[in-house]
Amino acid sequence: MEQEKIVTALSGYIAIVVLLAVIIGSVVTIIGVENPLPIVLVALAVFCFKGFVIVNPNESSVLTLFGEYKGTIRKNGFYWVNPLYVKKKISLRARNIDSTPIKVNDQLGNPIMIGVVLVWRVLDTFKAAFEVDDYVHFVNVQSEAAVRKLAGLYPYDAFDDEEQDISLRSGGEEVNGELEREMEERLTIAGIEIMEARISHLAYAQEIASAMLQRQQATAIIAARMKIVEGAVSMVEMALDELSKKEIVDLDEEKKAAMISNLMVVLCSDQSTNPVINAGTLNH
């Protein structure tokens, strides 16, 4: 496969001085002498003005001659090349795509809305100009295809699978890294360099958003309750151990069960408890 070839063109300032000198000298000759040669030289010099090309910073000019690739001018400046060359400008500046969120299915088949931000630039002008029909459109299409594939690799959230460490919502840099690798693999053919790719929008599709929100809330409540119970059991165990060590009170199994029950209610309740004072004996 042919690669980009950098060419060094003639300075345009030198060329314009030479061409103007030829034109002026030919015009003077035409006035003094009746000779067709100066007229031909003037016409040729005027035609050569088509060879001037200006390359702006972070821009390139791809040169072809009768369908044959001759090279690329990358260095910015004012140049002169063969006037028969066909010149195609290709920007080397960084560009970004803030894609509109699209509806796709995640690994579990749930419909989600996902959008990405992509920063890219042309790395190989030959591939960008000749390997694909329209490299800008190619980037847009392939970025959407990469997003669809990425969504199918991970679940939106790891609710049902405790062994699933990575999800689209919590994957962070790893998910973004996978998106970058997928984009680079797809866009190498067009000579495109991916500078950054990351998820910018992620949400459940509207038809299941309400149900999934309730599910997330229930999962959070269950997780919080588990932590509360775990802490309450530890506190009850510590209380019984301290009472036993310091011999503050002698509790039989029935009284321990009652004490544990009361402590668990106090510690696990989601509302403030109201104590009831027993003014009689411990047995009443």
MIDOSE-1310 file (N, C-alpha, C; in nm, 2 decimals, decimal comma, always signed):
residues 284
meqe	+0,08/-0,12/+0,00/+0,00/+0,00/+0,00/+0,09/+0,12/+0,00; +0,06/+0,22/-0,09/+0,14/+0,34/-0,10/+0,11/+0,43/+0,03; +0,22/+0,50/+0,07/+0,21/+0,58/+0,19/+0,23/+0,73/+0,15; +0,21/+0,82/+0,24/+0,23/+0,96/+0,22/+0,37/+0,99/+0,19
kivt	+0,39/+1,08/+0,09/+0,53/+1,12/+0,05/+0,54/+1,27/+0,06; +0,63/+1,31/+0,14/+0,65/+1,46/+0,16/+0,74/+1,51/+0,05; +0,70/+1,62/-0,01/+0,77/+1,68/-0,12/+0,81/+1,83/-0,07; +0,92/+1,88/-0,12/+0,97/+2,01/-0,10/+0,95/+2,09/-0,23
alsg	+0,87/+2,19/-0,23/+0,84/+2,26/-0,35/+0,92/+2,39/-0,36; +0,93/+2,45/-0,48/+1,01/+2,57/-0,50/+0,94/+2,69/-0,43; +1,02/+2,77/-0,37/+0,96/+2,89/-0,31/+0,88/+2,97/-0,41; +0,76/+3,01/-0,37/+0,68/+3,09/-0,46/+0,73/+3,23/-0,48
yiai	+0,81/+3,28/-0,39/+0,86/+3,42/-0,40/+0,96/+3,42/-0,52; +1,05/+3,32/-0,52/+1,14/+3,31/-0,63/+1,07/+3,29/-0,77; +0,97/+3,21/-0,77/+0,90/+3,18/-0,89/+0,83/+3,30/-0,94; +0,77/+3,38/-0,85/+0,69/+3,49/-0,90/+0,78/+3,60/-0,96
vvll	+0,90/+3,62/-0,90/+1,00/+3,71/-0,95/+1,04/+3,67/-1,09; +1,07/+3,54/-1,11/+1,12/+3,49/-1,24/+1,01/+3,51/-1,35; +0,88/+3,48/-1,31/+0,77/+3,49/-1,40/+0,74/+3,63/-1,44; +0,75/+3,72/-1,34/+0,72/+3,86/-1,37/+0,83/+3,92/-1,46
avii	+0,96/+3,88/-1,44/+1,07/+3,92/-1,52/+1,05/+3,87/-1,67; +1,00/+3,75/-1,68/+0,98/+3,69/-1,82/+0,87/+3,77/-1,89; +0,76/+3,80/-1,81/+0,65/+3,87/-1,87/+0,69/+4,02/-1,91; +0,76/+4,09/-1,82/+0,80/+4,22/-1,85/+0,90/+4,22/-1,97
gsvv	+1,00/+4,13/-1,97/+1,10/+4,13/-2,08/+1,03/+4,10/-2,21; +0,93/+4,00/-2,21/+0,86/+3,97/-2,33/+0,78/+4,08/-2,39; +0,71/+4,16/-2,29/+0,63/+4,27/-2,34/+0,72/+4,38/-2,40; +0,84/+4,40/-2,34/+0,93/+4,50/-2,40/+0,98/+4,46/-2,54
tiig	+1,00/+4,33/-2,55/+1,05/+4,27/-2,68/+0,94/+4,28/-2,78; +0,82/+4,25/-2,74/+0,71/+4,26/-2,84/+0,69/+4,40/-2,89; +0,71/+4,50/-2,81/+0,70/+4,64/-2,85/+0,81/+4,68/-2,95; +0,93/+4,63/-2,93/+1,05/+4,67/-3,01/+1,06/+4,58/-3,14
venp	+1,03/+4,45/-3,13/+1,05/+4,36/-3,24/+0,92/+4,28/-3,27; +0,89/+4,27/-3,39/+0,78/+4,19/-3,43/+0,82/+4,04/-3,44; +0,80/+3,97/-3,33/+0,84/+3,83/-3,32/+0,74/+3,75/-3,23; +0,69/+3,64/-3,28/+0,58/+3,56/-3,21/+0,64/+3,50/-3,08
lpiv	+0,77/+3,48/-3,07/+0,82/+3,41/-2,95/+0,79/+3,48/-2,82; +0,81/+3,61/-2,81/+0,77/+3,68/-2,68/+0,62/+3,66/-2,64; +0,54/+3,65/-2,74/+0,39/+3,63/-2,71/+0,37/+3,49/-2,65; +0,45/+3,39/-2,70/+0,44/+3,26/-2,65/+0,49/+3,25/-2,51
lval	+0,60/+3,33/-2,48/+0,66/+3,33/-2,35/+0,56/+3,39/-2,25; +0,49/+3,50/-2,29/+0,40/+3,57/-2,20/+0,28/+3,47/-2,17; +0,23/+3,40/-2,27/+0,12/+3,30/-2,25/+0,17/+3,19/-2,16; +0,29/+3,14/-2,18/+0,34/+3,04/-2,09/+0,36/+3,08/-1,95
avfc	+0,41/+3,20/-1,93/+0,43/+3,26/-1,79/+0,30/+3,28/-1,72; +0,20/+3,32/-1,80/+0,06/+3,34/-1,74/+0,01/+3,20/-1,69; +0,03/+3,10/-1,78/-0,02/+2,97/-1,75/+0,05/+2,91/-1,62; +0,18/+2,95/-1,61/+0,26/+2,90/-1,49/+0,21/+2,96/-1,36
fkgf	+0,13/+3,07/-1,37/+0,08/+3,12/-1,24/-0,02/+3,02/-1,17; -0,07/+2,92/-1,25/-0,15/+2,82/-1,19/-0,08/+2,73/-1,09; +0,05/+2,74/-1,10/+0,13/+2,65/-1,01/+0,15/+2,70/-0,87; +0,11/+2,83/-0,84/+0,13/+2,88/-0,71/+0,03/+2,82/-0,61
vivn	+0,08/+2,78/-0,49/+0,00/+2,72/-0,39/+0,04/+2,78/-0,25; -0,06/+2,81/-0,17/-0,04/+2,86/-0,03/-0,08/+2,75/+0,06; +0,01/+2,71/+0,15/-0,02/+2,61/+0,25/-0,02/+2,68/+0,39; -0,14/+2,69/+0,45/-0,16/+2,75/+0,58/-0,11/+2,66/+0,69
pnes	-0,08/+2,72/+0,81/-0,04/+2,63/+0,92/-0,15/+2,52/+0,95; -0,10/+2,40/+0,98/-0,18/+2,29/+1,01/-0,27/+2,26/+0,89; -0,21/+2,27/+0,77/-0,28/+2,24/+0,65/-0,19/+2,17/+0,55; -0,23/+2,09/+0,46/-0,15/+2,03/+0,36/-0,21/+2,04/+0,22
svlt	-0,12/+2,01/+0,12/-0,17/+2,01/-0,01/-0,12/+1,89/-0,08; -0,22/+1,80/-0,12/-0,19/+1,68/-0,19/-0,18/+1,70/-0,34; -0,07/+1,66/-0,40/-0,04/+1,68/-0,54/-0,06/+1,56/-0,63; -0,13/+1,57/-0,74/-0,14/+1,46/-0,83/-0,12/+1,51/-0,97
lfge	-0,07/+1,42/-1,06/-0,04/+1,46/-1,20/-0,10/+1,35/-1,29; -0,21/+1,38/-1,36/-0,27/+1,28/-1,45/-0,31/+1,15/-1,37; -0,36/+1,17/-1,25/-0,40/+1,05/-1,17/-0,29/+0,99/-1,09; -0,17/+1,03/-1,10/-0,06/+0,98/-1,02/-0,03/+1,06/-0,91
ykgt	-0,02/+1,00/-0,79/+0,02/+1,08/-0,67/+0,16/+1,12/-0,67; +0,19/+1,24/-0,65/+0,32/+1,30/-0,66/+0,38/+1,33/-0,52; +0,30/+1,36/-0,42/+0,34/+1,39/-0,29/+0,25/+1,49/-0,22; +0,30/+1,52/-0,10/+0,22/+1,61/-0,01/+0,31/+1,72/+0,04
irkn	+0,26/+1,85/+0,03/+0,33/+1,96/+0,10/+0,27/+1,98/+0,23; +0,35/+1,96/+0,34/+0,30/+1,98/+0,47/+0,34/+2,11/+0,54; +0,46/+2,16/+0,50/+0,52/+2,28/+0,56/+0,45/+2,40/+0,51; +0,40/+2,48/+0,60/+0,32/+2,60/+0,56/+0,41/+2,70/+0,49
gfyw	+0,36/+2,77/+0,39/+0,43/+2,87/+0,32/+0,37/+2,90/+0,18; +0,45/+2,97/+0,10/+0,41/+3,01/-0,04/+0,50/+2,94/-0,13; +0,44/+2,85/-0,22/+0,52/+2,76/-0,31/+0,47/+2,77/-0,45; +0,56/+2,72/-0,54/+0,53/+2,70/-0,68/+0,56/+2,56/-0,72
vnpl	+0,46/+2,49/-0,78/+0,48/+2,36/-0,83/+0,44/+2,35/-0,98; +0,45/+2,24/-1,03/+0,41/+2,21/-1,17/+0,27/+2,26/-1,19; +0,24/+2,35/-1,28/+0,10/+2,40/-1,30/+0,00/+2,30/-1,34; +0,05/+2,18/-1,39/-0,04/+2,07/-1,43/-0,08/+1,99/-1,31
yvkk	-0,02/+2,01/-1,20/-0,06/+1,94/-1,08/-0,20/+1,97/-1,04; -0,27/+1,87/-0,99/-0,40/+1,89/-0,93/-0,38/+1,90/-0,78; -0,42/+2,01/-0,72/-0,39/+2,03/-0,57/-0,52/+2,01/-0,49; -0,51/+1,93/-0,39/-0,62/+1,91/-0,30/-0,58/+1,95/-0,15
kisl	-0,65/+2,04/-0,09/-0,62/+2,08/+0,04/-0,68/+1,99/+0,14; -0,60/+1,95/+0,24/-0,65/+1,86/+0,35/-0,60/+1,92/+0,48; -0,70/+1,95/+0,57/-0,66/+2,01/+0,70/-0,60/+1,91/+0,79; -0,50/+1,95/+0,86/-0,43/+1,87/+0,96/-0,47/+1,91/+1,10
rarn	-0,57/+2,00/+1,12/-0,61/+2,05/+1,25/-0,69/+1,94/+1,32; -0,69/+1,95/+1,45/-0,77/+1,86/+1,54/-0,91/+1,90/+1,52; -1,00/+1,80/+1,51/-1,14/+1,82/+1,50/-1,21/+1,74/+1,60; -1,33/+1,78/+1,64/-1,41/+1,70/+1,73/-1,55/+1,67/+1,68
idst	-1,60/+1,56/+1,74/-1,74/+1,52/+1,71/-1,81/+1,50/+1,84; -1,91/+1,58/+1,86/-2,00/+1,56/+1,98/-2,13/+1,50/+1,93; -2,13/+1,37/+1,93/-2,24/+1,29/+1,86/-2,37/+1,31/+1,93; -2,48/+1,31/+1,86/-2,61/+1,31/+1,91/-2,64/+1,17/+1,97
pikv	-2,69/+1,16/+2,10/-2,71/+1,03/+2,16/-2,80/+0,94/+2,07; -2,76/+0,82/+2,05/-2,83/+0,72/+1,98/-2,88/+0,61/+2,07; -2,99/+0,54/+2,02/-3,05/+0,43/+2,10/-2,98/+0,30/+2,06; -2,92/+0,23/+2,15/-2,86/+0,10/+2,13/-2,90/+0,01/+2,24
ndql	-2,86/-0,12/+2,23/-2,88/-0,22/+2,33/-2,75/-0,25/+2,40; -2,75/-0,26/+2,53/-2,63/-0,29/+2,60/-2,61/-0,45/+2,60; -2,52/-0,50/+2,68/-2,49/-0,64/+2,67/-2,60/-0,72/+2,72; -2,69/-0,67/+2,81/-2,80/-0,74/+2,86/-2,93/-0,72/+2,77
gnpi	-2,92/-0,64/+2,67/-3,03/-0,62/+2,58/-3,12/-0,50/+2,62; -3,08/-0,43/+2,72/-3,15/-0,31/+2,77/-3,13/-0,19/+2,67; -3,24/-0,13/+2,63/-3,22/-0,01/+2,54/-3,16/+0,11/+2,62; -3,06/+0,17/+2,57/-2,99/+0,28/+2,63/-2,97/+0,39/+2,53
migv	-2,95/+0,51/+2,58/-2,91/+0,62/+2,50/-2,76/+0,66/+2,53; -2,68/+0,66/+2,42/-2,54/+0,68/+2,45/-2,48/+0,78/+2,34; -2,40/+0,87/+2,38/-2,33/+0,96/+2,29/-2,19/+0,97/+2,33; -2,10/+1,01/+2,23/-1,96/+1,02/+2,26/-1,90/+1,15/+2,20
vlvw	-1,79/+1,18/+2,26/-1,71/+1,30/+2,21/-1,58/+1,24/+2,15; -1,55/+1,27/+2,03/-1,43/+1,22/+1,96/-1,35/+1,34/+1,91; -1,22/+1,33/+1,94/-1,12/+1,43/+1,89/-1,03/+1,36/+1,80; -1,01/+1,40/+1,67/-0,93/+1,33/+1,57/-0,87/+1,43/+1,48
rvld	-0,77/+1,38/+1,40/-0,70/+1,46/+1,30/-0,65/+1,37/+1,20; -0,62/+1,42/+1,08/-0,56/+1,35/+0,97/-0,41/+1,33/+1,00; -0,37/+1,20/+0,99/-0,23/+1,17/+1,02/-0,16/+1,14/+0,88; -0,22/+1,07/+0,79/-0,17/+1,03/+0,66/-0,26/+1,09/+0,55
tfka	-0,21/+1,19/+0,49/-0,29/+1,26/+0,39/-0,32/+1,17/+0,26; -0,23/+1,08/+0,23/-0,25/+0,99/+0,12/-0,37/+0,90/+0,14; -0,38/+0,84/+0,26/-0,49/+0,75/+0,29/-0,62/+0,83/+0,30; -0,61/+0,95/+0,36/-0,73/+1,03/+0,37/-0,79/+1,08/+0,24
afev	-0,70/+1,10/+0,14/-0,74/+1,15/+0,01/-0,78/+1,04/-0,08; -0,72/+0,92/-0,07/-0,74/+0,82/-0,18/-0,79/+0,68/-0,13; -0,78/+0,65/+0,00/-0,83/+0,52/+0,05/-0,98/+0,52/+0,08; -1,03/+0,64/+0,11/-1,18/+0,65/+0,13/-1,23/+0,76/+0,05
ddyv	-1,37/+0,75/+0,02/-1,43/+0,85/-0,07/-1,44/+0,99/+0,00; -1,48/+0,99/+0,12/-1,50/+1,12/+0,20/-1,46/+1,09/+0,34; -1,34/+1,13/+0,38/-1,28/+1,09/+0,51/-1,36/+1,15/+0,63; -1,42/+1,27/+0,61/-1,50/+1,32/+0,72/-1,63/+1,24/+0,74
hfvn	-1,70/+1,21/+0,63/-1,82/+1,13/+0,64/-1,78/+0,99/+0,70; -1,66/+0,94/+0,66/-1,62/+0,81/+0,70/-1,60/+0,80/+0,85; -1,54/+0,91/+0,91/-1,52/+0,92/+1,05/-1,66/+0,92/+1,12; -1,76/+1,00/+1,07/-1,89/+1,00/+1,13/-1,96/+0,87/+1,14
vqse	-1,95/+0,80/+1,03/-2,02/+0,67/+1,02/-1,95/+0,56/+1,11; -1,82/+0,56/+1,10/-1,75/+0,46/+1,18/-1,75/+0,49/+1,33; -1,76/+0,61/+1,37/-1,78/+0,64/+1,51/-1,91/+0,59/+1,56; -2,02/+0,60/+1,49/-2,15/+0,55/+1,53/-2,14/+0,39/+1,54
aavr	-2,07/+0,33/+1,44/-2,06/+0,18/+1,44/-1,98/+0,14/+1,56; -1,87/+0,21/+1,60/-1,79/+0,18/+1,71/-1,87/+0,19/+1,84; -1,95/+0,29/+1,85/-2,04/+0,31/+1,97/-2,13/+0,20/+1,99; -2,19/+0,15/+1,88/-2,29/+0,04/+1,89/-2,22/-0,09/+1,93
klag	-2,10/-0,11/+1,88/-2,03/-0,23/+1,92/-1,99/-0,22/+2,07; -1,94/-0,10/+2,11/-1,90/-0,08/+2,25/-2,01/-0,11/+2,35; -2,13/-0,06/+2,31/-2,25/-0,08/+2,40/-2,28/-0,22/+2,42; -2,26/-0,31/+2,31/-2,29/-0,45/+2,32/-2,19/-0,53/+2,40
lypy	-2,07/-0,47/+2,44/-1,97/-0,54/+2,51/-1,99/-0,53/+2,66; -2,06/-0,43/+2,71/-2,07/-0,41/+2,85/-2,22/-0,39/+2,89; -2,26/-0,42/+3,01/-2,39/-0,38/+3,06/-2,39/-0,24/+3,10; -2,51/-0,18/+3,10/-2,52/-0,04/+3,15/-2,47/-0,03/+3,30
dafd	-2,52/-0,12/+3,38/-2,47/-0,13/+3,52/-2,47/-0,27/+3,56; -2,38/-0,31/+3,65/-2,36/-0,45/+3,70/-2,45/-0,48/+3,81; -2,58/-0,48/+3,79/-2,67/-0,51/+3,90/-2,69/-0,67/+3,92; -2,70/-0,74/+3,81/-2,73/-0,88/+3,82/-2,61/-0,97/+3,83
deeq	-2,50/-0,92/+3,79/-2,38/-1,00/+3,78/-2,27/-0,94/+3,87; -2,25/-1,01/+3,99/-2,15/-0,95/+4,08/-2,01/-0,97/+4,03; -1,99/-1,07/+3,94/-1,86/-1,09/+3,89/-1,82/-1,00/+3,78; -1,92/-0,92/+3,73/-1,90/-0,82/+3,63/-1,84/-0,70/+3,69
disl	-1,71/-0,67/+3,67/-1,64/-0,56/+3,73/-1,66/-0,43/+3,65; -1,68/-0,44/+3,52/-1,68/-0,33/+3,43/-1,82/-0,31/+3,37; -1,87/-0,19/+3,38/-2,00/-0,16/+3,32/-1,98/-0,02/+3,25; -2,07/+0,01/+3,16/-2,06/+0,14/+3,09/-2,07/+0,26/+3,19
rsgg	-2,15/+0,25/+3,29/-2,16/+0,36/+3,39/-2,04/+0,37/+3,48; -1,98/+0,26/+3,52/-1,87/+0,27/+3,61/-1,73/+0,23/+3,55; -1,73/+0,20/+3,42/-1,60/+0,15/+3,36/-1,50/+0,26/+3,35; -1,54/+0,39/+3,33/-1,45/+0,50/+3,33/-1,35/+0,49/+3,22
eevn	-1,22/+0,50/+3,26/-1,11/+0,51/+3,16/-1,10/+0,38/+3,08; -1,13/+0,27/+3,14/-1,12/+0,14/+3,07/-1,22/+0,13/+2,95; -1,34/+0,18/+2,98/-1,44/+0,18/+2,87/-1,40/+0,28/+2,76; -1,35/+0,40/+2,81/-1,31/+0,50/+2,71/-1,19/+0,45/+2,63
gele	-1,10/+0,37/+2,70/-0,98/+0,32/+2,63/-1,03/+0,21/+2,52; -1,12/+0,13/+2,56/-1,18/+0,04/+2,46/-1,24/+0,11/+2,34; -1,31/+0,22/+2,37/-1,37/+0,30/+2,26/-1,26/+0,35/+2,17; -1,15/+0,40/+2,23/-1,04/+0,46/+2,15/-0,98/+0,35/+2,06
reme	-0,95/+0,23/+2,12/-0,89/+0,12/+2,04/-0,98/+0,08/+1,92; -1,11/+0,07/+1,95/-1,21/+0,04/+1,85/-1,21/+0,14/+1,73; -1,21/+0,27/+1,77/-1,20/+0,37/+1,67/-1,08/+0,37/+1,59; -0,96/+0,35/+1,65/-0,83/+0,35/+1,58/-0,83/+0,23/+1,48
erlt	-0,88/+0,12/+1,52/-0,88/+0,00/+1,43/-0,97/+0,03/+1,31; -1,08/+0,10/+1,33/-1,17/+0,13/+1,22/-1,12/+0,24/+1,12; -1,05/+0,34/+1,18/-1,01/+0,46/+1,11/-0,87/+0,46/+1,06; -0,79/+0,35/+1,08/-0,65/+0,34/+1,03/-0,65/+0,34/+0,88
iagi	-0,75/+0,28/+0,82/-0,75/+0,28/+0,67/-0,76/+0,41/+0,61; -0,82/+0,51/+0,69/-0,83/+0,65/+0,63/-0,72/+0,74/+0,68; -0,62/+0,69/+0,75/-0,51/+0,77/+0,79/-0,55/+0,87/+0,90; -0,65/+0,83/+0,99/-0,70/+0,92/+1,09/-0,63/+0,88/+1,23
eime	-0,59/+0,98/+1,30/-0,54/+0,95/+1,44/-0,65/+1,00/+1,54; -0,68/+0,91/+1,64/-0,77/+0,94/+1,74/-0,69/+0,99/+1,86; -0,73/+1,12/+1,89/-0,66/+1,19/+2,00/-0,73/+1,16/+2,14; -0,86/+1,15/+2,13/-0,94/+1,13/+2,25/-1,08/+1,08/+2,21
aris	-1,13/+0,98/+2,29/-1,26/+0,93/+2,27/-1,32/+0,90/+2,40; -1,44/+0,95/+2,43/-1,50/+0,92/+2,56/-1,65/+0,93/+2,55; -1,72/+0,87/+2,64/-1,86/+0,87/+2,65/-1,90/+1,00/+2,71; -1,99/+1,08/+2,64/-2,04/+1,21/+2,69/-2,18/+1,20/+2,74
hlay	-2,26/+1,10/+2,70/-2,40/+1,09/+2,74/-2,43/+0,94/+2,76; -2,49/+0,91/+2,87/-2,53/+0,77/+2,90/-2,65/+0,77/+2,99; -2,76/+0,71/+2,94/-2,88/+0,70/+3,01/-2,97/+0,58/+2,96; -3,06/+0,53/+3,04/-3,15/+0,44/+2,99/-3,25/+0,50/+2,89
aqei	-3,30/+0,43/+2,80/-3,40/+0,48/+2,71/-3,52/+0,52/+2,78; -3,60/+0,61/+2,73/-3,72/+0,66/+2,80/-3,82/+0,56/+2,84; -3,83/+0,45/+2,76/-3,94/+0,36/+2,79/-3,91/+0,27/+2,91; -3,78/+0,26/+2,95/-3,75/+0,18/+3,07/-3,68/+0,26/+3,18
asam	-3,67/+0,39/+3,16/-3,59/+0,48/+3,25/-3,66/+0,48/+3,39; -3,79/+0,49/+3,40/-3,86/+0,49/+3,52/-3,84/+0,36/+3,60; -3,86/+0,25/+3,53/-3,84/+0,12/+3,60/-3,70/+0,10/+3,65; -3,60/+0,14/+3,57/-3,46/+0,12/+3,60/-3,43/+0,21/+3,72
lqrq	-3,49/+0,33/+3,73/-3,46/+0,42/+3,84/-3,51/+0,36/+3,97; -3,63/+0,30/+3,97/-3,68/+0,23/+4,09/-3,59/+0,11/+4,12; -3,54/+0,05/+4,02/-3,45/-0,07/+4,05/-3,32/-0,02/+4,12; -3,27/+0,09/+4,07/-3,14/+0,15/+4,13/-3,17/+0,19/+4,27
qata	-3,28/+0,25/+4,29/-3,32/+0,30/+4,43/-3,33/+0,18/+4,52; -3,40/+0,07/+4,48/-3,41/-0,05/+4,56/-3,28/-0,11/+4,59; -3,19/-0,12/+4,49/-3,06/-0,18/+4,51/-2,98/-0,10/+4,61; -2,99/+0,04/+4,60/-2,92/+0,12/+4,70/-2,97/+0,10/+4,84
iiaa	-3,11/+0,09/+4,85/-3,17/+0,07/+4,98/-3,12/-0,06/+5,05; -3,12/-0,16/+4,96/-3,08/-0,30/+5,01/-2,94/-0,29/+5,05; -2,85/-0,23/+4,97/-2,71/-0,23/+5,01/-2,69/-0,15/+5,14; -2,76/-0,04/+5,16/-2,75/+0,04/+5,28/-2,80/-0,04/+5,40
rmki	-2,91/-0,11/+5,38/-2,97/-0,20/+5,49/-2,87/-0,31/+5,53; -2,80/-0,36/+5,43/-2,71/-0,47/+5,46/-2,59/-0,41/+5,55; -2,55/-0,29/+5,52/-2,44/-0,23/+5,60/-2,49/-0,20/+5,74; -2,61/-0,15/+5,75/-2,67/-0,12/+5,88/-2,68/-0,24/+5,97
vega	-2,73/-0,35/+5,91/-2,75/-0,48/+5,98/-2,61/-0,53/+6,03; -2,51/-0,52/+5,93/-2,38/-0,57/+5,97/-2,32/-0,49/+6,08; -2,34/-0,36/+6,08/-2,29/-0,28/+6,19/-2,36/-0,30/+6,32; -2,49/-0,32/+6,31/-2,57/-0,34/+6,43/-2,53/-0,48/+6,50
vsmv	-2,51/-0,58/+6,42/-2,47/-0,71/+6,48/-2,34/-0,69/+6,55; -2,25/-0,62/+6,49/-2,12/-0,60/+6,55/-2,13/-0,52/+6,68; -2,22/-0,42/+6,69/-2,24/-0,34/+6,81/-2,30/-0,43/+6,92; -2,40/-0,51/+6,88/-2,47/-0,60/+6,98/-2,37/-0,69/+7,04
emal	-2,29/-0,75/+6,95/-2,18/-0,85/+7,00/-2,09/-0,78/+7,09; -2,05/-0,66/+7,06/-1,95/-0,59/+7,14/-2,02/-0,55/+7,28; -2,14/-0,52/+7,28/-2,21/-0,48/+7,40/-2,22/-0,60/+7,49; -2,26/-0,72/+7,44/-2,27/-0,84/+7,52/-2,13/-0,88/+7,58
dels	-2,03/-0,87/+7,50/-1,89/-0,90/+7,54/-1,85/-0,81/+7,66; -1,88/-0,68/+7,64/-1,84/-0,59/+7,75/-1,91/-0,61/+7,87; -2,04/-0,64/+7,86/-2,12/-0,67/+7,98/-2,07/-0,79/+8,05; -2,04/-0,89/+7,98/-1,99/-1,02/+8,03/-1,85/-1,00/+8,10
kkei	-1,76/-0,92/+8,03/-1,63/-0,90/+8,09/-1,63/-0,82/+8,22; -1,71/-0,72/+8,22/-1,71/-0,63/+8,34/-1,81/-0,68/+8,45; -1,88/-0,79/+8,41/-1,98/-0,85/+8,51/-2,07/-0,74/+8,57; -2,12/-0,66/+8,48/-2,22/-0,56/+8,52/-2,35/-0,62/+8,55
vdld	-2,39/-0,71/+8,47/-2,52/-0,78/+8,50/-2,51/-0,92/+8,44; -2,58/-1,02/+8,51/-2,58/-1,16/+8,47/-2,70/-1,19/+8,39; -2,69/-1,21/+8,26/-2,80/-1,24/+8,18/-2,81/-1,38/+8,14; -2,93/-1,44/+8,15/-2,95/-1,57/+8,10/-2,98/-1,56/+7,95
eekk	-3,00/-1,68/+7,89/-3,03/-1,68/+7,74/-3,15/-1,60/+7,70; -3,26/-1,61/+7,78/-3,38/-1,55/+7,75/-3,36/-1,40/+7,76; -3,29/-1,35/+7,86/-3,27/-1,20/+7,87/-3,18/-1,15/+7,76; -3,08/-1,24/+7,72/-2,99/-1,20/+7,61/-3,07/-1,18/+7,48
aami	-3,16/-1,28/+7,46/-3,24/-1,27/+7,34/-3,32/-1,14/+7,34; -3,38/-1,11/+7,46/-3,46/-0,99/+7,46/-3,38/-0,86/+7,44; -3,26/-0,86/+7,50/-3,17/-0,75/+7,48/-3,12/-0,73/+7,34; -3,09/-0,84/+7,27/-3,05/-0,84/+7,13/-3,16/-0,79/+7,05
snlm	-3,28/-0,84/+7,08/-3,40/-0,79/+7,00/-3,42/-0,64/+7,01; -3,41/-0,59/+7,13/-3,43/-0,45/+7,15/-3,32/-0,36/+7,09; -3,19/-0,41/+7,10/-3,08/-0,34/+7,04/-3,09/-0,34/+6,89; -3,13/-0,45/+6,83/-3,14/-0,45/+6,68/-3,25/-0,36/+6,63
vvlc	-3,36/-0,35/+6,71/-3,47/-0,26/+6,67/-3,42/-0,12/+6,67; -3,35/-0,08/+6,78/-3,30/+0,05/+6,79/-3,20/+0,09/+6,69; -3,11/+0,00/+6,66/-3,00/+0,03/+6,57/-3,04/+0,02/+6,42; -3,14/-0,06/+6,39/-3,17/-0,08/+6,25/-3,30/+0,00/+6,21
sdqs	-3,36/+0,06/+6,30/-3,48/+0,14/+6,27/-3,44/+0,26/+6,18; -3,53/+0,29/+6,09/-3,50/+0,41/+6,00/-3,57/+0,54/+6,06; -3,63/+0,52/+6,18/-3,68/+0,64/+6,26/-3,63/+0,64/+6,40; -3,63/+0,75/+6,46/-3,59/+0,76/+6,60/-3,68/+0,68/+6,69
tnpv	-3,62/+0,60/+6,78/-3,70/+0,52/+6,87/-3,74/+0,59/+7,00; -3,85/+0,56/+7,06/-3,90/+0,62/+7,18/-3,89/+0,51/+7,29; -3,80/+0,54/+7,39/-3,77/+0,44/+7,49/-3,89/+0,43/+7,59; -3,92/+0,31/+7,64/-4,02/+0,28/+7,74/-3,95/+0,24/+7,87
inag	-3,97/+0,31/+7,98/-3,90/+0,29/+8,10/-3,98/+0,19/+8,18; -3,91/+0,08/+8,23/-3,98/-0,02/+8,31/-3,95/+0,02/+8,46; -4,06/+0,06/+8,53/-4,04/+0,10/+8,67/-4,05/-0,01/+8,77; -4,08/-0,13/+8,72/-4,09/-0,25/+8,81/-3,96/-0,32/+8,81
tlnh	-3,97/-0,45/+8,83/-3,85/-0,54/+8,83/-3,81/-0,58/+8,69; -3,70/-0,64/+8,67/-3,66/-0,69/+8,54/-3,75/-0,80/+8,48; -3,83/-0,87/+8,57/-3,91/-0,98/+8,53/-4,05/-0,93/+8,49; -4,08/-0,80/+8,50/-4,21/-0,75/+8,47/-4,20/-0,65/+8,36
